[in-house]
Amino acid sequence: MSFNQKQHLENNIEAIRLAFELEKSGTRPTPEQQFKLRKYCGFGGLKCILLPCNTPEDIAQWNKTDAPLFPLVMQLHQVLKDAADSELQYKMYMDSLQSSILTAFYTPPEIASVIAYQFAKTGIQFKRFLDPSAGTGVFLSVSKLFDAQEKVCFEKDLMTGKILSLLFPDDTVYVDGFETMNSRYNGYFDVVSSNIPFGDFRVFDSSFSDSKDEVKRRSASRIHCYFFFKAMDALREGGIMAFITSRRLTDGKNSEEERKWLMQRSNLVSAVRLPDNLFTDFANTQAPTDLIILQKNTAKKDFTNLEEAFINTVEICEGYPINKYFIESEQNILHTRRIFGTDQYGKSAIEYFHDGAMQEIAAALSAILEKDLKQYLDMMPSTRTPIG
């Protein structure tokens, strides 16, 4: 099943219109309305909303491929204009949607479900849950599998946050960036799980810019590194972090210090290389990503062999970097074939693809996580003595 831009755009517009109606009436969505809201998929695969669309004549500036979507994009603009209190608010909504183009790639529900299911199977009580980049709540919805009782999430995009708040009215939803999280949440959460944004976007967080830790300060210049560091602060001792993240963190030679920083403060439970085509049907993109699972352990004294490997980037053939962990644990690469190609920045990269259905990918991921959680998860973290 390939990504259908027209269908996804129609679903998004319907969800946005419904969200404004529910907000105006002050009512909770019915099950049928919840179903419509959950069809909202963000605009990560819909770059057409960046094109000019103020008057019917603007279609002359659109290419033939995107032109069939012009009426729907005009409709999107009109829905936002009708709902906004002012021209300024309309522009805020539109700017927020357009800014999310580079980061709004939502996780297939089957993948989030597998992660939560395997956490639940450990028998550990995870009561406090945080999703720092929640989208429409894929990870939030599956947190019920491990019986999370207090759920907190952040979503920076205004429209997505509005829909998230309607879908999860009993949970704590901050329509704001993760950097605004209050320090009272430090050391608070049992689980932090999300599909985090990536890129060389600088995040302003005074607790980072004022830090005496040089690596921590530097992490704020790359948003994916920042999310890992900020989430580590938010975890309680023994708490678990499960992030889907860009391979720029895991394969990048210039990220070795950041990976070492993480290994000094946590145990590496699992790292799984996800297929590049995992998000194709959901976000119309190929995304080189990994699932990284860490367990906070500030009392650790040394690294395991796999943790030493995880810190290091090596080359598999000249010019093709890869995290050494995936040399040592090749079974943790989910793929049926690989290509020596280039990444989205034109640099040499190994591309991994899985030709099976999503159910097959999810089943393979489940088997890996079950094995790694049994072998590497500390079931008695309370016996540690934290540093400091």
C-alpha positions as CSV (number, residue, x, y, z in Angstrom):
1,M,0.0,0.0,0.0
2,S,1.6,3.3,-1.2
3,F,1.2,6.7,0.3
4,N,-1.9,8.4,-1.1
5,Q,-1.3,12.2,-0.9
6,K,-4.9,13.1,-1.8
7,Q,-6.4,10.7,0.8
8,H,-4.0,11.8,3.5
9,L,-4.7,15.5,2.8
10,E,-8.5,14.9,2.9
11,N,-8.2,13.0,6.2
12,N,-6.1,15.8,7.7
13,I,-8.6,18.5,6.6
14,E,-11.5,16.6,8.0
15,A,-9.7,16.1,11.3
16,I,-8.7,19.7,11.5
17,R,-12.3,20.9,10.8
18,L,-13.7,18.5,13.4
19,A,-11.1,19.6,16.0
20,F,-12.2,23.2,15.6
21,E,-15.9,22.2,15.9
22,L,-15.3,20.2,19.1
23,E,-13.2,22.9,20.6
24,K,-15.9,25.5,19.9
25,S,-18.7,23.3,21.4
26,G,-16.6,22.2,24.3
27,T,-17.6,18.6,23.9
28,R,-15.5,15.4,23.9
29,P,-15.3,13.4,20.7
30,T,-17.5,10.4,20.2
31,P,-15.9,7.1,19.3
32,E,-16.8,7.9,15.6
33,Q,-15.2,11.3,15.9
34,Q,-12.1,9.9,17.6
35,F,-11.7,7.6,14.6
36,K,-11.7,10.6,12.3
37,L,-9.3,12.5,14.5
38,R,-6.9,9.5,14.5
39,K,-6.7,9.6,10.7
40,Y,-4.7,12.9,11.0
41,C,-1.2,12.0,9.9
42,G,0.5,15.4,10.0
43,F,2.1,17.0,6.9
44,G,5.5,15.3,6.8
45,G,4.7,13.7,3.5
46,L,2.7,16.7,2.1
47,K,5.2,19.3,1.1
48,C,2.5,20.8,-1.2
49,I,1.3,23.0,1.6
50,L,4.5,24.9,1.2
51,L,3.5,26.1,-2.2
52,P,1.7,29.4,-2.8
53,C,-2.1,29.0,-2.5
54,N,-3.6,32.4,-1.7
55,T,-5.7,32.9,-4.9
56,P,-6.9,30.5,-7.7
57,E,-4.3,32.0,-10.0
58,D,-1.5,30.6,-7.8
59,I,-2.0,27.2,-9.4
60,A,0.1,28.5,-12.3
61,Q,3.2,28.2,-10.0
62,W,2.5,24.6,-9.2
63,N,4.0,21.7,-11.2
64,K,1.9,19.1,-12.9
65,T,2.5,16.5,-10.2
66,D,1.2,18.6,-7.4
67,A,-1.5,20.5,-9.3
68,P,-4.3,18.0,-8.5
69,L,-3.8,18.7,-4.8
70,F,-4.3,22.5,-5.3
71,P,-8.0,22.6,-4.5
72,L,-7.5,20.6,-1.3
73,V,-4.7,22.9,-0.1
74,M,-6.9,25.9,-0.8
75,Q,-9.6,24.2,1.3
76,L,-7.0,23.7,4.1
77,H,-6.2,27.4,4.0
78,Q,-9.9,28.2,4.1
79,V,-10.6,25.9,7.1
80,L,-7.8,27.6,9.1
81,K,-9.0,31.1,8.1
82,D,-12.6,30.3,9.1
83,A,-11.6,29.0,12.5
84,A,-9.0,31.6,13.3
85,D,-9.9,34.7,15.4
86,S,-7.6,36.9,13.4
87,E,-5.3,36.9,10.4
88,L,-2.4,36.6,12.8
89,Q,-3.8,33.4,14.3
90,Y,-4.4,32.0,10.9
91,K,-0.8,32.6,10.0
92,M,0.3,31.0,13.2
93,Y,-1.6,27.9,12.4
94,M,-0.2,27.8,8.9
95,D,3.4,28.5,9.9
96,S,3.2,25.8,12.5
97,L,2.0,23.2,10.0
98,Q,4.6,24.2,7.5
99,S,7.4,24.1,10.1
100,S,6.5,20.5,10.9
101,I,7.1,19.4,7.4
102,L,10.6,18.2,8.2
103,T,9.7,16.4,11.5
104,A,6.1,15.1,11.2
105,F,6.7,11.5,10.3
106,Y,4.4,9.4,12.5
107,T,5.2,5.9,13.7
108,P,3.3,2.9,12.4
109,P,1.0,1.8,15.2
110,E,2.3,-1.8,14.9
111,I,5.8,-0.7,15.8
112,A,4.7,1.3,18.9
113,S,2.5,-1.6,20.0
114,V,5.4,-4.1,19.9
115,I,7.6,-1.8,22.0
116,A,4.8,-1.4,24.6
117,Y,3.9,-5.0,24.6
118,Q,7.4,-6.2,25.2
119,F,7.7,-3.7,28.1
120,A,4.5,-5.1,29.6
121,K,5.9,-8.6,29.3
122,T,8.8,-7.8,31.6
123,G,6.3,-7.5,34.6
124,I,7.9,-4.2,35.7
125,Q,5.5,-1.5,36.8
126,F,5.8,1.6,34.6
127,K,3.4,4.1,36.2
128,R,4.7,7.4,34.9
129,F,5.0,7.8,31.1
130,L,6.4,10.7,29.0
131,D,6.2,11.2,25.3
132,P,8.2,14.4,24.4
133,S,7.2,14.5,20.7
134,A,3.8,13.0,20.8
135,G,2.2,13.7,17.4
136,T,-1.3,12.4,17.6
137,G,-0.4,10.0,20.4
138,V,0.7,6.7,18.9
139,F,3.0,5.9,21.8
140,L,0.5,7.4,24.3
141,S,-2.3,5.1,23.2
142,V,-0.2,1.9,23.6
143,S,1.1,2.9,27.0
144,K,-2.1,1.3,28.5
145,L,-0.4,-2.1,27.6
146,F,2.0,-1.6,30.5
147,D,-0.6,0.1,32.7
148,A,0.8,3.6,32.8
149,Q,-1.3,5.7,35.2
150,E,0.2,9.2,34.8
151,K,0.8,10.2,31.2
152,V,2.5,13.4,30.1
153,C,3.3,14.5,26.6
154,F,4.6,17.4,24.5
155,E,3.6,18.4,21.0
156,K,5.0,21.6,19.5
157,D,2.8,21.8,16.4
158,L,-0.3,23.8,17.3
159,M,-2.8,21.9,15.1
160,T,-1.4,18.5,16.0
161,G,-1.4,19.5,19.7
162,K,-5.1,20.5,19.5
163,I,-6.0,17.1,18.1
164,L,-3.9,15.3,20.6
165,S,-5.6,17.2,23.5
166,L,-9.0,16.1,22.1
167,L,-8.0,12.4,21.8
168,F,-6.4,12.3,25.3
169,P,-8.5,14.7,27.5
170,D,-7.6,12.9,30.7
171,D,-3.9,13.1,30.2
172,T,-1.4,16.0,30.6
173,V,-0.8,17.5,27.1
174,Y,1.5,20.4,26.7
175,V,1.1,22.1,23.2
176,D,4.7,23.3,23.4
177,G,8.3,22.2,22.8
178,F,10.0,19.7,25.0
179,E,12.5,22.3,26.0
180,T,9.7,24.0,28.1
181,M,9.4,21.0,30.4
182,N,9.7,22.1,34.0
183,S,12.7,20.9,36.0
184,R,10.3,19.4,38.6
185,Y,9.9,16.5,36.2
186,N,13.6,15.6,36.5
187,G,14.1,12.1,37.8
188,Y,10.3,11.6,37.6
189,F,9.4,9.2,34.8
190,D,9.5,5.4,34.6
191,V,9.3,5.4,30.8
192,V,10.1,8.0,28.1
193,S,9.2,6.8,24.6
194,S,8.8,8.6,21.3
195,N,9.7,9.0,17.7
196,I,11.8,12.1,18.1
197,P,12.6,14.9,15.6
198,F,16.1,15.1,14.1
199,G,18.4,17.5,12.4
200,D,20.8,20.4,13.0
201,F,18.1,22.5,14.7
202,R,19.3,24.3,17.8
203,V,17.1,24.2,20.9
204,F,17.2,26.9,23.5
205,D,17.1,25.4,27.0
206,S,18.7,27.5,29.7
207,S,19.5,24.3,31.8
208,F,21.7,23.2,28.8
209,S,23.2,26.5,27.8
210,D,24.2,27.2,31.4
211,S,25.5,23.7,32.0
212,K,29.1,23.1,32.9
213,D,29.0,19.9,30.9
214,E,30.4,20.8,27.5
215,V,28.9,17.7,25.8
216,K,25.5,18.6,27.2
217,R,25.8,22.2,26.1
218,R,26.7,21.1,22.6
219,S,23.9,18.6,22.4
220,A,21.4,21.5,22.1
221,S,22.7,22.3,18.6
222,R,21.3,19.0,17.2
223,I,17.7,18.3,18.2
224,H,17.9,14.5,18.2
225,C,20.9,14.6,20.6
226,Y,19.1,17.1,22.8
227,F,16.0,14.9,23.1
228,F,18.1,12.0,24.4
229,F,19.9,14.2,27.0
230,K,16.8,15.9,28.1
231,A,14.9,12.6,28.5
232,M,17.8,11.2,30.5
233,D,17.3,14.0,33.0
234,A,13.6,13.2,33.1
235,L,14.0,9.5,33.9
236,R,14.2,8.1,37.4
237,E,17.0,5.8,38.2
238,G,16.3,2.5,36.5
239,G,13.8,4.1,34.2
240,I,13.7,3.2,30.5
241,M,14.0,5.3,27.4
242,A,12.9,4.0,24.0
243,F,13.5,6.4,21.1
244,I,13.2,6.0,17.4
245,T,15.9,8.3,16.1
246,S,17.9,9.3,13.1
247,R,21.0,7.2,12.3
248,R,22.9,10.5,12.4
249,L,23.1,9.8,16.2
250,T,24.2,6.2,15.9
251,D,26.4,6.2,12.8
252,G,27.8,9.7,12.9
253,K,31.5,9.9,13.8
254,N,30.8,13.4,15.2
255,S,28.3,11.9,17.6
256,E,30.7,9.6,19.4
257,E,31.1,11.9,22.4
258,E,27.3,12.1,22.7
259,R,27.0,8.3,22.6
260,K,29.7,8.0,25.3
261,W,27.8,10.5,27.5
262,L,24.7,8.3,27.2
263,M,26.6,5.1,28.0
264,Q,28.1,6.7,31.1
265,R,24.6,7.3,32.5
266,S,22.6,4.3,31.2
267,N,22.7,0.7,30.2
268,L,22.3,-0.1,26.6
269,V,19.3,-2.6,26.5
270,S,18.8,-2.8,22.8
271,A,19.5,-1.1,19.5
272,V,17.6,-2.1,16.4
273,R,18.2,-0.8,12.9
274,L,14.8,-0.2,11.3
275,P,14.1,-0.5,7.6
276,D,14.5,2.7,5.6
277,N,11.1,2.1,4.0
278,L,9.3,1.7,7.4
279,F,7.6,5.1,7.0
280,T,6.9,5.0,3.3
281,D,3.2,4.3,3.7
282,F,2.7,6.6,6.6
283,A,4.8,9.7,5.7
284,N,5.8,9.3,2.0
285,T,9.5,9.2,2.9
286,Q,12.4,6.9,3.4
287,A,13.8,7.5,6.8
288,P,17.1,5.9,8.0
289,T,16.2,5.3,11.7
290,D,17.1,3.2,14.7
291,L,15.2,2.2,17.8
292,I,17.4,2.8,20.9
293,I,16.4,1.5,24.3
294,L,18.4,2.7,27.3
295,Q,18.0,2.1,31.1
296,K,19.2,4.9,33.3
297,N,22.1,3.8,35.5
298,T,24.2,6.7,36.9
299,A,26.0,4.2,39.2
300,K,27.6,2.2,36.5
301,K,31.4,1.8,36.7
302,D,32.3,0.5,33.2
303,F,31.0,-0.4,29.7
304,T,30.0,-3.8,28.4
305,N,31.5,-4.9,25.1
306,L,28.4,-4.0,23.2
307,E,28.3,-0.5,24.9
308,E,31.9,0.0,23.8
309,A,30.9,-1.0,20.3
310,F,27.9,1.4,20.4
311,I,30.1,4.4,21.1
312,N,32.3,3.8,18.0
313,T,31.7,4.4,14.3
314,V,33.6,2.2,11.8
315,E,33.6,1.9,8.1
316,I,32.2,-1.2,6.3
317,C,33.8,-0.6,2.9
318,E,35.6,2.7,2.3
319,G,33.4,5.7,3.0
320,Y,30.4,3.8,4.4
321,P,30.1,4.5,8.2
322,I,28.2,2.3,10.5
323,N,27.8,2.0,14.3
324,K,30.1,-0.8,15.4
325,Y,27.2,-2.3,17.5
326,F,25.5,-3.4,14.3
327,I,28.7,-5.2,13.2
328,E,28.7,-7.1,16.5
329,S,24.9,-7.6,16.5
330,E,24.0,-7.9,12.9
331,Q,20.9,-9.8,13.8
332,N,19.5,-6.5,15.1
333,I,19.3,-5.1,11.6
334,L,15.7,-5.5,10.3
335,H,16.1,-5.9,6.6
336,T,15.8,-8.3,3.7
337,R,18.2,-6.5,1.4
338,R,20.7,-3.6,1.6
339,I,22.1,-1.1,-0.9
340,F,25.3,0.9,-0.7
341,G,23.9,4.3,-1.6
342,T,23.6,7.8,-0.2
343,D,21.5,9.5,2.5
344,Q,19.3,12.5,2.2
345,Y,22.3,14.7,2.4
346,G,24.1,13.0,-0.5
347,K,26.7,11.3,1.8
348,S,27.6,7.6,1.4
349,A,25.3,5.4,3.5
350,I,24.1,1.9,3.6
351,E,20.3,1.7,3.0
352,Y,18.4,-1.2,4.5
353,F,15.0,-2.3,3.2
354,H,12.4,-4.9,4.3
355,D,10.2,-6.3,1.5
356,G,7.8,-7.9,3.9
357,A,4.5,-6.6,5.2
358,M,4.3,-4.4,8.3
359,Q,3.1,-7.4,10.3
360,E,6.3,-9.3,9.4
361,I,8.5,-6.3,10.4
362,A,6.6,-6.0,13.7
363,A,7.0,-9.7,14.4
364,A,10.7,-9.6,13.7
365,L,11.1,-6.5,16.0
366,S,9.2,-8.2,18.7
367,A,11.5,-11.2,18.7
368,I,14.6,-9.0,18.9
369,L,13.2,-6.9,21.8
370,E,12.1,-10.0,23.7
371,K,15.6,-11.4,23.5
372,D,17.4,-8.2,24.4
373,L,15.0,-7.2,27.3
374,K,15.5,-10.7,28.9
375,Q,19.3,-10.5,28.5
376,Y,20.1,-6.8,29.3
377,L,17.3,-5.2,31.3
378,D,18.1,-4.8,35.0
379,M,15.0,-6.0,36.8
380,M,16.2,-4.7,40.2
381,P,17.5,-1.1,39.6
382,S,16.5,0.0,43.1
383,T,19.6,-1.8,44.5
384,R,22.0,0.7,42.8
385,T,23.7,3.7,44.4
386,P,23.3,6.7,42.1
387,I,26.3,8.9,41.5
388,G,26.4,12.2,43.4
